[in-house]
Amino acid sequence: MWRAYREKRGSLFIGRRVEQAMGNFMAHYTMFKVKDPESVSALTYMPHEDAPVTSFEEERLKAIKKKSN
């Protein structure tokens, strides 16, 4: 039961949870305060968090969307 929860929700370490919450808060705050932000990610404000692994197809779709804007 706990193993399934941890695989779905991540670590139970309170420091990581606080860092995620503050990263999300700062990303939302930045989106409202900065004129024309390109892309603000919560990961920008979380120095101890690793970026999720993406596939080649996902990266290619991101590049296509970026070019079309």
Distance bins in CASP14 RR format, pairs under 12 A and 6 or more apart:
PFRMAT RR
TARGET T0000
AUTHOR 0000-0000-0000
RMODE 2
METHOD distances of the structure
MODEL  1
1 7 0 0 0 0 0 1 0 0 0 0 0
1 8 0 0 0 0 0 1 0 0 0 0 0
2 8 0 0 0 0 0 1 0 0 0 0 0
2 9 0 0 0 0 0 1 0 0 0 0 0
2 10 0 0 0 0 0 1 0 0 0 0 0
2 11 0 0 0 0 0 1 0 0 0 0 0
2 12 0 0 0 0 1 0 0 0 0 0 0
3 9 0 0 0 0 0 1 0 0 0 0 0
3 10 0 0 0 0 0 1 0 0 0 0 0
3 12 0 0 0 0 0 1 0 0 0 0 0
4 10 0 0 0 0 0 1 0 0 0 0 0
5 11 0 0 0 0 0 1 0 0 0 0 0
5 12 0 0 0 0 1 0 0 0 0 0 0
6 12 1 0 0 1 0 0 0 0 0 0 0
6 13 0 0 0 0 0 1 0 0 0 0 0
6 16 0 0 0 0 0 1 0 0 0 0 0
9 16 0 0 0 0 0 1 0 0 0 0 0
9 17 0 0 0 0 1 0 0 0 0 0 0
9 20 0 0 0 0 0 1 0 0 0 0 0
10 16 0 0 0 0 1 0 0 0 0 0 0
10 17 0 0 0 0 1 0 0 0 0 0 0
10 20 0 0 0 0 1 0 0 0 0 0 0
10 49 0 0 0 0 0 1 0 0 0 0 0
11 17 1 0 0 1 0 0 0 0 0 0 0
11 18 0 0 0 0 0 1 0 0 0 0 0
11 19 0 0 0 0 0 1 0 0 0 0 0
11 20 0 0 0 0 1 0 0 0 0 0 0
11 48 0 0 0 0 0 1 0 0 0 0 0
11 49 0 0 0 0 0 1 0 0 0 0 0
11 50 0 0 0 0 0 1 0 0 0 0 0
13 19 0 0 0 0 1 0 0 0 0 0 0
13 20 0 0 0 0 0 1 0 0 0 0 0
13 48 0 0 0 0 0 1 0 0 0 0 0
13 49 0 0 0 0 0 1 0 0 0 0 0
14 20 0 0 0 0 0 1 0 0 0 0 0
14 21 0 0 0 0 0 1 0 0 0 0 0
15 21 0 0 0 0 1 0 0 0 0 0 0
15 22 0 0 0 0 1 0 0 0 0 0 0
15 46 0 0 0 0 0 1 0 0 0 0 0
15 48 0 0 0 0 1 0 0 0 0 0 0
15 49 0 0 0 0 0 1 0 0 0 0 0
16 22 0 0 0 0 0 1 0 0 0 0 0
16 23 0 0 0 0 0 1 0 0 0 0 0
16 46 0 0 0 0 1 0 0 0 0 0 0
16 47 0 0 0 0 0 1 0 0 0 0 0
16 48 1 0 0 1 0 0 0 0 0 0 0
16 49 1 0 0 1 0 0 0 0 0 0 0
16 50 0 0 0 0 0 1 0 0 0 0 0
17 23 0 0 0 0 0 1 0 0 0 0 0
17 24 0 0 0 0 0 1 0 0 0 0 0
17 46 0 0 0 0 0 1 0 0 0 0 0
17 48 0 0 0 0 0 1 0 0 0 0 0
17 49 0 0 0 0 0 1 0 0 0 0 0
18 24 0 0 0 0 0 1 0 0 0 0 0
18 25 0 0 0 0 0 1 0 0 0 0 0
18 46 0 0 0 0 0 1 0 0 0 0 0
18 48 0 0 0 0 0 1 0 0 0 0 0
18 49 0 0 0 0 0 1 0 0 0 0 0
19 25 0 0 0 0 0 1 0 0 0 0 0
19 26 0 0 0 0 0 1 0 0 0 0 0
19 42 0 0 0 0 1 0 0 0 0 0 0
19 43 0 0 0 0 0 1 0 0 0 0 0
19 45 0 0 0 0 1 0 0 0 0 0 0
19 46 1 0 1 0 0 0 0 0 0 0 0
19 47 0 0 0 0 1 0 0 0 0 0 0
19 48 1 0 0 1 0 0 0 0 0 0 0
19 49 1 0 0 1 0 0 0 0 0 0 0
20 26 0 0 0 0 0 1 0 0 0 0 0
20 27 0 0 0 0 0 1 0 0 0 0 0
20 42 1 0 0 1 0 0 0 0 0 0 0
20 43 0 0 0 0 1 0 0 0 0 0 0
20 45 0 0 0 0 1 0 0 0 0 0 0
20 46 1 0 0 1 0 0 0 0 0 0 0
20 47 0 0 0 0 0 1 0 0 0 0 0
20 48 0 0 0 0 1 0 0 0 0 0 0
20 49 1 0 0 1 0 0 0 0 0 0 0
21 27 0 0 0 0 0 1 0 0 0 0 0
21 28 0 0 0 0 0 1 0 0 0 0 0
21 42 0 0 0 0 1 0 0 0 0 0 0
21 45 0 0 0 0 0 1 0 0 0 0 0
21 46 0 0 0 0 1 0 0 0 0 0 0
21 49 0 0 0 0 0 1 0 0 0 0 0
22 28 0 0 0 0 0 1 0 0 0 0 0
22 29 0 0 0 0 0 1 0 0 0 0 0
22 42 0 0 0 0 1 0 0 0 0 0 0
22 44 0 0 0 0 0 1 0 0 0 0 0
22 45 1 0 0 1 0 0 0 0 0 0 0
22 46 1 0 0 1 0 0 0 0 0 0 0
22 47 0 0 0 0 0 1 0 0 0 0 0
22 48 0 0 0 0 0 1 0 0 0 0 0
22 49 0 0 0 0 0 1 0 0 0 0 0
23 29 0 0 0 0 1 0 0 0 0 0 0
23 30 0 0 0 0 1 0 0 0 0 0 0
23 31 0 0 0 0 0 1 0 0 0 0 0
23 40 0 0 0 0 0 1 0 0 0 0 0
23 41 0 0 0 0 1 0 0 0 0 0 0
23 42 1 0 1 0 0 0 0 0 0 0 0
23 43 0 0 0 0 1 0 0 0 0 0 0
23 44 1 0 0 1 0 0 0 0 0 0 0
23 45 1 1 0 0 0 0 0 0 0 0 0
23 46 1 0 1 0 0 0 0 0 0 0 0
23 47 0 0 0 0 1 0 0 0 0 0 0
23 48 0 0 0 0 0 1 0 0 0 0 0
23 49 0 0 0 0 1 0 0 0 0 0 0
24 30 0 0 0 0 0 1 0 0 0 0 0
24 31 0 0 0 0 0 1 0 0 0 0 0
24 40 0 0 0 0 0 1 0 0 0 0 0
24 41 0 0 0 0 0 1 0 0 0 0 0
24 42 1 0 1 0 0 0 0 0 0 0 0
24 43 0 0 0 0 0 1 0 0 0 0 0
24 44 0 0 0 0 0 1 0 0 0 0 0
24 45 0 0 0 0 1 0 0 0 0 0 0
24 46 0 0 0 0 1 0 0 0 0 0 0
24 49 0 0 0 0 0 1 0 0 0 0 0
25 31 0 0 0 0 0 1 0 0 0 0 0
25 32 0 0 0 0 0 1 0 0 0 0 0
25 40 0 0 0 0 0 1 0 0 0 0 0
25 42 0 0 0 0 1 0 0 0 0 0 0
25 45 0 0 0 0 1 0 0 0 0 0 0
25 46 0 0 0 0 0 1 0 0 0 0 0
26 32 0 0 0 0 0 1 0 0 0 0 0
26 33 0 0 0 0 0 1 0 0 0 0 0
26 34 0 0 0 0 0 1 0 0 0 0 0
26 40 0 0 0 0 1 0 0 0 0 0 0
26 41 0 0 0 0 0 1 0 0 0 0 0
26 42 1 0 0 1 0 0 0 0 0 0 0
26 43 0 0 0 0 0 1 0 0 0 0 0
26 44 0 0 0 0 1 0 0 0 0 0 0
26 45 1 0 1 0 0 0 0 0 0 0 0
26 46 0 0 0 0 1 0 0 0 0 0 0
26 47 0 0 0 0 0 1 0 0 0 0 0
27 33 0 0 0 0 0 1 0 0 0 0 0
27 34 0 0 0 0 0 1 0 0 0 0 0
27 37 0 0 0 0 1 0 0 0 0 0 0
27 39 0 0 0 0 1 0 0 0 0 0 0
27 40 1 0 1 0 0 0 0 0 0 0 0
27 41 1 0 0 1 0 0 0 0 0 0 0
27 42 1 0 1 0 0 0 0 0 0 0 0
27 43 0 0 0 0 1 0 0 0 0 0 0
27 44 1 0 0 1 0 0 0 0 0 0 0
27 45 1 0 0 1 0 0 0 0 0 0 0
27 46 0 0 0 0 1 0 0 0 0 0 0
28 34 0 0 0 0 0 1 0 0 0 0 0
28 37 0 0 0 0 0 1 0 0 0 0 0
28 40 0 0 0 0 1 0 0 0 0 0 0
28 41 0 0 0 0 0 1 0 0 0 0 0
28 42 0 0 0 0 1 0 0 0 0 0 0
28 45 0 0 0 0 0 1 0 0 0 0 0
29 37 0 0 0 0 0 1 0 0 0 0 0
29 40 0 0 0 0 1 0 0 0 0 0 0
29 42 0 0 0 0 0 1 0 0 0 0 0
29 45 0 0 0 0 1 0 0 0 0 0 0
30 36 0 0 0 0 0 1 0 0 0 0 0
30 37 1 0 0 1 0 0 0 0 0 0 0
30 38 0 0 0 0 0 1 0 0 0 0 0
30 39 0 0 0 0 0 1 0 0 0 0 0
30 40 1 0 1 0 0 0 0 0 0 0 0
30 41 0 0 0 0 1 0 0 0 0 0 0
30 42 0 0 0 0 1 0 0 0 0 0 0
30 44 0 0 0 0 1 0 0 0 0 0 0
30 45 0 0 0 0 1 0 0 0 0 0 0
31 37 1 0 1 0 0 0 0 0 0 0 0
31 38 0 0 0 0 0 1 0 0 0 0 0
31 39 0 0 0 0 1 0 0 0 0 0 0
31 40 1 0 1 0 0 0 0 0 0 0 0
31 41 0 0 0 0 0 1 0 0 0 0 0
31 42 0 0 0 0 0 1 0 0 0 0 0
31 44 0 0 0 0 0 1 0 0 0 0 0
31 45 0 0 0 0 0 1 0 0 0 0 0
32 40 0 0 0 0 1 0 0 0 0 0 0
33 40 0 0 0 0 0 1 0 0 0 0 0
34 40 1 0 0 1 0 0 0 0 0 0 0
34 44 0 0 0 0 0 1 0 0 0 0 0
36 69 0 0 0 0 0 1 0 0 0 0 0
37 44 0 0 0 0 0 1 0 0 0 0 0
38 44 0 0 0 0 0 1 0 0 0 0 0
38 65 0 0 0 0 0 1 0 0 0 0 0
38 66 0 0 0 0 1 0 0 0 0 0 0
38 69 0 0 0 0 1 0 0 0 0 0 0
39 62 0 0 0 0 1 0 0 0 0 0 0
39 65 0 0 0 0 0 1 0 0 0 0 0
39 66 0 0 0 0 1 0 0 0 0 0 0
39 69 0 0 0 0 1 0 0 0 0 0 0
41 49 0 0 0 0 0 1 0 0 0 0 0
41 51 0 0 0 0 1 0 0 0 0 0 0
41 52 0 0 0 0 0 1 0 0 0 0 0
41 62 0 0 0 0 0 1 0 0 0 0 0
42 49 0 0 0 0 1 0 0 0 0 0 0
42 51 0 0 0 0 0 1 0 0 0 0 0
42 52 0 0 0 0 0 1 0 0 0 0 0
43 49 1 0 1 0 0 0 0 0 0 0 0
43 50 0 0 0 0 1 0 0 0 0 0 0
43 51 1 0 1 0 0 0 0 0 0 0 0
43 52 0 0 0 0 1 0 0 0 0 0 0
44 51 0 0 0 0 0 1 0 0 0 0 0
46 52 0 0 0 0 0 1 0 0 0 0 0
51 58 0 0 0 0 0 1 0 0 0 0 0
51 59 0 0 0 0 0 1 0 0 0 0 0
52 58 0 0 0 0 1 0 0 0 0 0 0
52 59 0 0 0 0 0 1 0 0 0 0 0
53 59 0 0 0 0 0 1 0 0 0 0 0
54 60 0 0 0 0 1 0 0 0 0 0 0
54 61 0 0 0 0 1 0 0 0 0 0 0
54 62 1 0 0 1 0 0 0 0 0 0 0
54 63 0 0 0 0 0 1 0 0 0 0 0
55 61 0 0 0 0 1 0 0 0 0 0 0
55 62 0 0 0 0 0 1 0 0 0 0 0
56 62 0 0 0 0 0 1 0 0 0 0 0
56 63 0 0 0 0 0 1 0 0 0 0 0
57 63 0 0 0 0 0 1 0 0 0 0 0
57 64 0 0 0 0 0 1 0 0 0 0 0
58 64 0 0 0 0 0 1 0 0 0 0 0
58 65 0 0 0 0 0 1 0 0 0 0 0
59 65 0 0 0 0 0 1 0 0 0 0 0
59 66 0 0 0 0 0 1 0 0 0 0 0
60 66 0 0 0 0 0 1 0 0 0 0 0
60 67 0 0 0 0 0 1 0 0 0 0 0
61 67 0 0 0 0 0 1 0 0 0 0 0
61 68 0 0 0 0 0 1 0 0 0 0 0
62 68 0 0 0 0 0 1 0 0 0 0 0
62 69 0 0 0 0 0 1 0 0 0 0 0
63 69 0 0 0 0 0 1 0 0 0 0 0
END
